Amino acid sequence: MERVCFLLKVRAEKLDEYRERHQSVWADMQQALSETGWHNYSLFLRPDGLLVGYLETPDFAAALAGMAEREVNARWQTSMAPFFEQLDGRRPDEGMFRLEEIFHLA
């Protein structure tokens, strides 16, 4: 399993709404994530808007590609794009900054 950690930055004025949206992630979006290999997926949000995502997957490139083919993902990414800084026209799932894993205690 690949362990993947990534960063994004939520706009300060959108923090409350971003939290609210994640209280009711669409069921079909959750199903698509599960079906495409996103396991143990968590998001953590710092008060200044730094968003840290973590997931485990057999193949991250395949998991991203699988989601890119899902219509529900296109709708979700479009609806979430206004929440983020520094996307430069990319969708949030294309603007993730992946961190290098340098230690893991098994």
Phi, psi and omega in degrees: 000135171276135170259125186238130175234135181219162180239147168216168180235118178274137178298135184305319183285354182249005186301313182296315180294324178298315177301315181300317181300328182274000172280344181216060176297133183309138180300320180290333174289316178299318179296316179298317178300313180299315183293335182260009171098019177267104183245150180050042184278125179225150172238138179234135184237124177275153182304335180272004177100355177293123180253127177246124177250146178221138174207164173238140184203148176296329184203105185296319179299318179292323179296318177295315181297319178298317179291326180299336180274350185269129179299321181298326179293320178300316178296316181297312182298320178297319181288334183266340184307319181296347182280343191251149173269157166060037176271340179050045177086355179274160172284157180306321181288348175262346184258006180295137175260107182282135178266148177280129175281124181245350178202143175213126176266112181275000000 
